[in-house]
Amino acid sequence: MNALERLTGMEISGALIGFSGTSLSTINNHTVVAVGTPSYEISQDDKSRVLHSAQTISLPPDKSIVQVVERQYIIDGYDGVKEPVGMVGSRLEAEITVIVAAIAAVQNLQRSAGRINLEVEGLVFNPLLTAEAVLMPTEMEMGVALVDIGGGAIDVSVFERGSLLCASVLPLGGEHITKDLAIILKTSLEEAASLKERSEITALQADDDAVIEIKDVQGQPGHQVSQQLVAEIISARVLEIAQMVYRELRQFDAINRIPAGIVVTGGGAELIGMPELFEEYLGVPVRLGAPDRVIGLASEYRRPCYGAAVGGLICAARHMGPHKFENKRGLSSLIDRMGEWYKDFFR
């Protein structure tokens, strides 16, 4: 944060913070209230009452609600309403997705921010940020699964009718592939990470006769390994990830609710051949998701690993007044000035 303040010339007092973790889960709830005004015009108070009622759920003592996603409202049986205030009806229903996480995990994140005098202006579930940057509105409306492969965890979320339907977090990620390579090939984590980035993901694409020179754990010139072996190590773990994603989608009963297919994103999705392997195993259309819808964003940042960060900027800018920016170029200018910092931070 200090480096970012120096680079941009801005004093940072607060931030919108993305949140994820294996303690996270979602609960879908539905509730109904009678419209309280004599004219049957739905007021803000009616909306607040139905949302409050929908959030009244029983939770374990170590869990708390982190965020509530308003999926739709139903007025006298007519569904698909996004904003009911001002409409007329006698019966108001709400369908919401409640995002729940461990209280300790949320408190630790808030305390970490507090120790550097950073005010938490908003706590947002990471897939909601990523979706802003990598998903198309048509996909979110039709039904799509977003698989964000991070270093130590994978966010699996399903969007339908333009909003989050369900989500979970798997305790697996790109770092597990790196560790597999390091252990089996007896090399350092740094060498394994470099090897992973430049290797083909599927054994079928690997050259049987090609060999790769790798360093040992101490960083000294070590030995040669076949490209085929490296591909087999990577693909074995990626297949495990695909299997876990499939089980989650089955558990969500979402296999037949994603006609737009699956979008894989995150740093772990940048492996060569990842979408193709997922598509072959899962039998549904799969594409690579990158934040390529922001005007003015340099090409080097239109990569899957920047999805959540760019999505966070989009969400923050939407809720910030124009006075927050120093010139009329707004978000594009801010991204330009932060570019080099992002490059170093995510390297």
Stockholm file with secondary structure:
# STOCKHOLM 1.0

chainA/1-347         MNALERLTGMEISGALIGFSGTSLSTINNHTVVAVGTPSYEISQDDKSRVLHSAQTISLPPDKSIVQVVERQYIIDGYDGVKEPVGMVGSRLEAEITVIVAAIAAVQNLQRSAGRINLEVEGLVFNPLLTAEAVLMPTEMEMGVALVDIGGGAIDVSVFERGSLLCASVLPLGGEHITKDLAIILKTSLEEAASLKERSEITALQADDDAVIEIKDVQGQPGHQVSQQLVAEIISARVLEIAQMVYRELRQFDAINRIPAGIVVTGGGAELIGMPELFEEYLGVPVRLGAPDRVIGLASEYRRPCYGAAVGGLICAARHMGPHKFENKRGLSSLIDRMGEWYKDFFR
#=GR chainA/1-347 SS CHHHHHHHCCCCCEEEEEECCTTCEEEEEEEEEECCSTTCBCCHHHHHHHHHHHTCCCCCTTEEEEEEEEEEEEETTEEEESCCTTCBCSEEEEEEEEEEEEHHHHHHHHHHHHHTTCEEEEEEEHHHHHHHHHCCHHHHHHCEEEEEECSSCEEEEEEETTEEEEEEEESCCHHHHHHHHHHHHTCCHHHHHHHHHTSBSSGGGSCTTCEEEEECTTSSEEEEEEHHHHHHHHHHHHHHHHHHHHHHHHHTTCGGGCTTCEEEESGGGGSBTHHHHHHHHHCSCEEECCCCCSTTCCGGGCSGGGHHHHHHHHHHHHTSCGGGSSSTTHHHHHHHHHHHHHHHHCC
#=GC SS_cons         CHHHHHHHCCCCCEEEEEECCTTCEEEEEEEEEECCSTTCBCCHHHHHHHHHHHTCCCCCTTEEEEEEEEEEEEETTEEEESCCTTCBCSEEEEEEEEEEEEHHHHHHHHHHHHHTTCEEEEEEEHHHHHHHHHCCHHHHHHCEEEEEECSSCEEEEEEETTEEEEEEEESCCHHHHHHHHHHHHTCCHHHHHHHHHTSBSSGGGSCTTCEEEEECTTSSEEEEEEHHHHHHHHHHHHHHHHHHHHHHHHHTTCGGGCTTCEEEESGGGGSBTHHHHHHHHHCSCEEECCCCCSTTCCGGGCSGGGHHHHHHHHHHHHTSCGGGSSSTTHHHHHHHHHHHHHHHHCC
//
